[in-house]
Amino acid sequence: MIKVEVDMNLCQHYGQCVFEAPRIFHLNSDDKLEYLAEANDDERDQVEAAVDVCPMQAIRIVE
Amino acid sequence: MDAVPDAAPVIIVGGAMGGLRAAEALRKSGYSGPLTVIGEELHAPYNRPPLSKEVLSTVVTHEAVAFPRRAATEDVEWLRGRSATAADLDAHTVTTDDGVKHAWRALVIATGLRARRLTLPGRQDPSMPGRYTIRTLDDAIALREELREGRRLVVLGSGFLGCEVAATARKLGCEVTIVSPSELPIIRPLGLELAAEIQRRHEAHGVQFRMGRSVVDVLGDARFAGVVLDDGERLDADVLVEAIGSECNSEWLAGTGLDTTDGVLADAAMRAVSQDGTVHDDVYVVGDIARFPHLVFDQTPRRIEHWNIPTDTGKRVGAVLAAKLADDGSFIEIAARPFTPMPTFWSVQFEIDLRAYGLPSLADETRLLEGELAGACVLGYYRGGRMIGVVGLGMQAALMPYRQVIAAGGAR
């Protein structure tokens, strides 16, 4: 399991992470980010890509 | 060509986001050999966009903008505070400003851009106190000190950077005047309608504009004291921010034969290309210095100065170069894969929350797709009837589906 954390004080709901890891991240009907706090090990590349593309650098993988 | 020992490292020249992403991607793609990054700045790689936005409005620190470190790149050798002065593609070397010649097995060019400075006869000293650019963390730290209530700021340039700095400074209580030769702010990427709306919103917040004007003199001796415009107007001010674009850090490649007409020419695999058309399997280009064909739009190589490009091109180079070095037969197939990173950018100016995909600057037609210009809206940008860009003010959920439309070639 991979632990995913988003700093919601930083997050501006750009939704770039949604394109990279759609199972983990999505924007709800109010344009706000929602996410799963746990990803599968085989989703590490996707989550790392989401970390990379976040304009606010708000996403973290907790090792 | 001299034989290059396999023990020579891959050398990445450029220690900012593009260099970091290339290093990470090389490791992720299986390259485990020696890897060296040469970087001019002393800081570990950090995220630049907040420097004119959120971070400039609070306390500017490296921690606030540093990229996370990854275990896979812990063994990368970083040579900080050094810049490349020359390269030799036949001898496989790069020379740094301390006179050291470094041998490489493959070279990654990621030296990016620097801020263009205002140059006026007799006023060539851009280090005059009170004159600033905003490209690096140190630039932002220095400028932040100046942005106090009541300070008079002249922002030279009305692109995204100039408008963002103007808005941030205004929010901090500065008196701000934007001076620009353009007709309207950010007009080149955004077009007439949206540019006029952006100026209107800035003016509502008290930002002053001198559009269609240029600076003919800088006032002050020991310290910046104001500017004189080409219509004779004198603007007394405490701080000058020069946001007049950028220049490519490609001088160190002089004499290599590479096409450095505007940045460094690369093919769609991000391999560097010489003036004579030679494509180099062992020299690559990453980031906003790369001029490469983006096949979603057309065959024309162009530089794209958007935030996602260092990451996307860095990952591309990591995958292609790792395959080349692995010598396992995968190189030709991996280099031939389509590479069409979606240009992605955003801007925050007062309540303006602008987000965009594609290359709206190429458009010959703009259409209002959702909402209204004076409030939240989505604008589509078209060339020959095909969508090539989309810009939203707010309306994130409505904006996102258009990204796929552009990626699919823009047909609707």
Chai-1 contact restraints between the chains, C-beta under 6 A:
chainA,res_idxA,chainB,res_idxB,connection_type,confidence,min_distance_angstrom,max_distance_angstrom,comment,restraint_id
A,G15,B,Q396,contact,1.0,0.0,6.0,A-B,restraint_1
A,G15,B,M400,contact,1.0,0.0,6.0,A-B,restraint_2
A,L27,B,A397,contact,1.0,0.0,6.0,A-B,restraint_3
A,D31,B,Q396,contact,1.0,0.0,6.0,A-B,restraint_4
A,D31,B,A397,contact,1.0,0.0,6.0,A-B,restraint_5
A,D52,B,T311,contact,1.0,0.0,6.0,A-B,restraint_6
A,P55,B,W346,contact,1.0,0.0,6.0,A-B,restraint_7
A,Q57,B,N47,contact,1.0,0.0,6.0,A-B,restraint_8
